[in-house]
Amino acid sequence: MRITARSTLQEVAFVVCTALHRAGVTAVLTGGSAAAIHAPQAIQSLDLDFVLCASVRGGSPAEALRELGYAREGQDYVHATSRYQLEFPAGPLSIGDDLVRSWETLHRDELLLHVLTATDSCRDRLAHFYYFHDRAGLAQALEIAAARPRDVDHAILREWSDREGQLARYEEFAARLGSGPAR
């Protein structure tokens, strides 16, 4: 599958992750782009954040990206026709003080996408709310929890928030969730 100006964020995410996988690199989608995978009707993103977690064959992620039409500009990769740019935040893959050791792997035909679980994506967005006072992070966490209610483990969110010293902010999240998704 080629990336074009009409490619959606999900399509770009699957194609990029698959190309990196074929190059021997495990890349996990994080940040707002992972949130957009879990709550696509509510969250928009124009950049895809992948954390490189492993390289099994010493593959070249830069070559795989070049073959897809991406070129490096500063710290990011931009595409000649797609509006979605790629970012590769430094690892290790973590949320707050927790290392992330597992993720979801979604499949679409011959393509795959490694992405934070809904619970971890919610934690990631809450971390932005907790540490950067980012109300958009809170809204995104609420949207994920509303879009994927069976997949977000609130016991994990609460326990993690407590360990992070952010129980009061978690309670704000829980109270807002009880009154419906963020708007």
Secondary structure, DSSP 8 states (H G I E B T S, - for coil): ----TT--HHHHHHHHHHHHHHTTEEEEEEHHHHHHHHSTTT---SEEEEEEEEESS---HHHHHHHTTEEEETTEEEESS-S-EEE---SS-EETTEE----EEEEETTEEEEE--HHHHHHHHHHHHHHH--HHHHHHHHHHHHH-TTT--HHHHHHHHHHTT-HHHHHHHHHHHHT-S--
